[in-house]
Amino acid sequence: MPPRMTRFPLEGGLRDLMICGIGVLCVIGIPTFGVLVLTGRTLRDSGTIAFAIFLVAFFASFVFSLLIGRGKRGAILLDCGPQPRRVFFLLNAAIFAIGFLILTLGIADGVVRITISMFSILLWFGRLQFVENGIWQYWSLLKWQDLESYEWQGDATHNLILQTKTKLTLLGREFLSVPVEKKNAVSKLLEQYATQKDA
């Protein structure tokens, strides 16, 4: 295995959130300007419409990717349980569903609220599973051949750090929280499948 990686899972999550935030701002900014110029609506309305279009497209691509990934994962070898933050997703779904029912300010605003609610429900169903063809990371498949290295965040923890093959190393780092009682079983599967991925 390559040299040890020491970043804490929370740092990885914050980094990913920041990168996604910058990306969304770039993706939303241009359409917002386009709607603003073409329709003469206010900046707020233009931003809401642009965000609604982006969100629906993103949700559709997520569902498509989810279905394709589930079809390719193969037999489940070990189920490590649901996403650790699933309560947050359920709460988020409820908040946006209620907001859709009582606080909707227009069609675009309603589309945003209901899409986020449906997206959160899908995230709530996510599970960490080690499968025949890779690692099912709650909603997507990481194929064994795309796993470059892995390690535990210290011997006494159950936080698993994965390094995937990508041109941008930082973007290829994944953090998974494995139940303590499943750590040994996960280690055996990683030793068996990850080391044979290039065979």
TIKOLGU-422947 format. One record per atom (N, C-alpha, C): x, y, z; residue in one letter. Coordinates in pm, whole numbers, plus 50000, padded with zeros to 5 digits. Example, Ala and Ser with C-alpha at 12.3 -4.5 7.8 and 13.67 -1.06 7.14 Angstrom:
# TIKOLGU-422947
513194943150780A/512304955050780A/513204967050780A/512854977550708S/513674989450714S/512905000350787S/
//
This chain:
# TIKOLGU-422947
500844988050000M/500005000050000M/500885012550000M/500425023349935P/501165036049934P/501245041950074P/502035052850092P/502185059050224P/500845062450286P/500835062850419R/499595065150493R/499035079050468R/497705079850470M/497005092550457M/496415095850593M/496495108250634T/496115111550771T/494955121250783T/494345124950674R/493245134550682R/492055128450754R/491405136350840F/490235131550915F/489005131950825F/488075122350839P/486905121950752P/486115134950743P/486025142250854L/485275154850851L/485915164750756L/487255165050754E/487945174150664E/487635170950519E/487575157850488G/487255153750353G/485855158250314G/484905156950408G/483545161150381G/483435176050358G/484145183950440L/484125198550425L/484775202650294L/485845195750256R/486505198750130R/485585196050013R/484915184350015D/483985180849908D/482845190849901D/482345195050018L/481255204750022L/481685217949959L/482905222449988M/483405234949933M/483555234049782M/484115222849734I/484285220949590I/482945220749519I/481985213349578C/480645212649519C/479975226349518C/480175233849628G/479595247149638G/480105256449529G/481405256249506I/481995264649401I/481485260449264I/481415247249244G/480905242149117G/479475246249090G/478635245149194V/477225248749178V/477085263649150V/477885271849218L/477825286349194L/478165289549048L/479165282548994C/479535284748854C/478445280048760C/477895268148789V/476875262348702V/475575270348707V/475245275548825I/473995283148841I/474145297648794I/475335303248811G/475535317348778G/475235320848634G/475725312748541I/475535315648398I/474055314548358I/473375303248394P/471925302548360P/471105313648426P/471475317448548T/470755328248615T/470855341148534T/472035344048487F/472245355948406F/471435355048276F/471405342848217G/470645340848094G/469155343148114G/468595337548222V/467175339548252V/466895354248279V/467795360548350L/467645374748384L/467565383348259L/468455380748163V/468505388548039V/467305385547949V/466975372647937L/465915368547843L/464505371747891L/464285371048023T/462925372748074T/462685385948146T/463745392448188G/463585405048260G/463095403148402G/463115390648452R/462695388048590R/463725393448689R/463355393448816T/464285398048918T/465425388048931T/466485392448994L/467645383649014L/467255371349096L/466435373549198R/466005362349283R/465195352149204R/464205356949126D/463375347849046D/464215340548941D/465135347748879S/465995341648778S/466875330848839S/467405333648958G/468225323849027G/467435311549066G/466195313549110T/465345302349150T/465015293549030T/464695299548917I/464395291948795I/465615284248749I/466775290848746A/468005284148703A/468345272648796A/468175274748927F/468475264249024F/467505252549010F/466235255548984A/465245244848966A/465595236148846A/465975242348736I/466365234848616I/467585226148645I/468585232048709F/469785224548744F/469475212948836F/468645215448937L/468335205249037L/467595193348976L/466635196048890V/465895185248825V/466825176948736V/467695183648662A/468645176548576A/469615168048660A/470085173748770F/470995166548859F/470305154448922F/469065156348967F/468305145549028F/468075134148929F/467725137648806A/467495127448702A/468765119648673A/469895126648664S/471165119748637S/471585111148756S/471275115748878F/471595107948998F/470795094848999F/469505095748970V/468655083748969V/469125074148860V/469455079348742F/469955071048633F/471235063948673F/472175071448732S/473445065748777S/473225055348886S/472295058048977L/471985048749085L/471475035449030L/470575036048934L/470015023948876L/471065016048798L/471895023148722I/472965016448647I/473945009748742I/474335016948848G/475275011548945G/474734999249016G/473474999449055R/472854988049124R/472834975749033R/472664978148904G/472644967048810G/474004960748788G/475064968148818K/476414963348792K/477144958348916K/476564959749033R/477334956849155R/477504942149186R/476634933449138G/476754919149165G/476234915449302G/476594903549347A/476094898349474A/476634906349592A/475804907749696I/476224914749818I/477024905049905I/478264908749935L/479134900350018L/479024903850166L/478864916850194L/478774921550333L/478004934650338L/476964934950419D/476174947150436D/476614953850566D/477094966150555C/477574973450672C/476564983650725C/475344982750678G/474314991250735G/474075004250660G/473145012150713P/472735024650647P/473745035950664P/473505046350588Q/474315058550593Q/474245064350734Q/475395067550796P/475405072650934P/474555085050957P/474405093450855R/473645105950870R/472235104850813R/471685092750812R/470375090650750R/469255098550819R/469375100850950V/468355108651021V/468295122850966V/469465128350936F/469535141750877F/468795142050744F/468975131750661F/468315131450531F/466795130650545F/466345122550641L/464905121250664L/464315134550713L/465035141050804L/464595154050855L/464555164350743L/465575164150659N/465645173350546N/464475171150450N/464155158350424A/463035155150336A/461725160550394A/461545159050524A/460315163750590A/460215178950584A/461315185650612I/461315200450613I/460945205950476I/461555200450370F/461275205650236F/459885201550187F/459395189950232A/458035185850195A/457015195250260A/457245198550386I/456355207850456I/456435221650391I/457675225650358G/457855238450291G/457125238950158G/457115227550086F/456395226949959F/454895228949979F/454385223550088L/452945224150113L/452485237850162L/453325244750241I/452835257150303I/453615269850269I/454795268450208L/455615280450187L/456005282950043L/455485275049949T/455885276449810T/455545290249756T/456525296549690L/456355310249641L/456215310949489L/456075299549424G/455945299349279G/456275285449227G/456105283449097I/456335270249038I/457795265849056I/458735274549022A/460145271049033A/460515267949178A/460025275849270D/460305273749411D/459725260249457D/458515257049410G/457905244249444G/458695232549389G/459195233949266V/460005223449204V/461275221149285V/461895231949330V/463115230649411V/462815223049540V/461765226849609R/461445220749739R/461115205949725R/460275202349630I/459865188349617I/461005179749564I/461865185349479T/463005177749428T/464005174849540T/464275184849623I/465195182749736I/464615172449833I/463305172849853S/462655163249942S/462805149049888S/462535147149758M/462665133849698M/464115129149698M/465025138249671F/466455135049671F/466895130549811F/466425137349913S/466775133850051S/466235120050090S/465055116750041I/464485103650069I/465345092650005I/465795095049883L/466675085349818L/467975083649896L/468535094749945L/469765094150022L/469545086450153L/468365087550209W/468025080650333W/468145065550317W/467865060450200F/467915045950174F/469335040650151F/470335049550144G/471695045350113G/472285035550215G/473015025650166R/473665015750252R/475095013550205R/475965010550301L/477345007150269L/477424992050255L/477784987450137Q/477854973150111Q/479104969650031Q/479704958650068F/480834953349992F/480264942449903F/480414944649773V/479744936049676V/480754929149585V/480244920449504E/481094912349416E/481994920849327E/481474931749277N/482224939849180N/482794952849237N/482744954549368G/483334966449427G/482714970149561G/482694982949589I/482134988149714I/480954997049681I/479784993249731W/478595001449710W/478595011949820W/478965024449782Q/479115035449877Q/477795043049890Q/476835036349949Y/475525041949979Y/474655044149855Y/475225050749751W/474425053749632W/475185051549502W/476425047349511S/477215045549389S/478205034049406S/478615028549293L/479535017149295L/480965021549267L/481865018249358L/483295019949335L/483825006249296L/484175004549171K/484654991749123K/486024988549183K/486274975749204W/487564971649262W/488724977049182W/488624976949050Q/489744981548966Q/489974996548974Q/488995003849028D/489165018349044D/489695022149182D/489905012149267L/490455014649401L/491965013649395L/492635024849422E/494095025149415E/494735020749545E/494185025049658S/494715021149789S/493655023249895S/493915017650012Y/492985019250123Y/493755018050253Y/493205023550360E/493795021950492E/492775026150598E/493005021650717W/492175025750830W/492775038250892W/491925047250940Q/492375059551004Q/492855056251145Q/494015050151154G/494555045951283G/494025032151320G/494805024451387D/494435010651419D/493225009651511D/492995019751594A/491915018851692A/490585024251640A/490525028651515T/489275034351462T/488655025351357T/487445028851319H/486745021351214H/486475030251093H/487225041151082N/487105049950966N/488025044950855N/487425042050740L/488175036650627L/488415047550524L/489655048850481I/490015058950381I/490355051750252I/489695055650144L/489935049850014L/490555060249922L/491525055949842Q/492075064649739Q/491705058449605Q/490915065549528T/490505060349398T/491385065949287T/491345059249174K/492155063549061K/491515075748997K/492235086648998T/491755099048937T/492955108048910T/492795117248816K/493885126448784K/494115136448897K/493045139848970L/493135149049082L/493075140949212L/494215138849275T/494315130149391T/493345133849502T/493235146749533L/492375151049642L/490915147549617L/490495147949489L/489105144849458L/488845129849461L/489905121849465G/489735107449464G/489775101149602G/489775109249705R/489855104049841R/488455102749900R/488125090849946E/486805088050001E/486935083750147E/485965087550229F/485965084050371F/484695076350404F/484855064650463L/483725056250499L/483785052750646L/482635053050712S/482565049150852S/481995035050859S/482845025650897V/482465011550903V/482075008151047V/480955001051068P/480604996851204P/481744989051267P/482004991551394V/483144985351463V/483114970251449V/481944964351464E/481834949851462E/482064943851323E/482074952451217K/482284947551081K/483704950151031K/484524956551113K/485854960551066K/486694948751021K/486744938051098N/487554926451061N/487074920050932N/485764918950917A/485204913050796A/485514921650674A/485444934850691V/485764944050582V/487234942850544V/488094941950644S/489534940550618S/489824928150535S/489154917150567K/489374904750493K/488914905950348K/487774912550329L/487284914350193L/488204923450112L/488694933950174L/489624942950105L/490904935750069L/491414927750160E/492634920050131E/492404910250016E/491224904550011Q/490914894649908Q/490664900949772Q/489824911549769Y/489414916949640Y/490264928449591Y/490644937449681A/491414949249635A/492794945349586A/493384935149645T/494724931049603T/494704922949475T/493484918149436Q/493374910049315Q/492784917949199Q/492534930949221K/491814938649119K/492574939848990K/493914939048994D/494724940348873D/495174926948819D/494724916248885A/495164902948842A/494514898948710A/
//
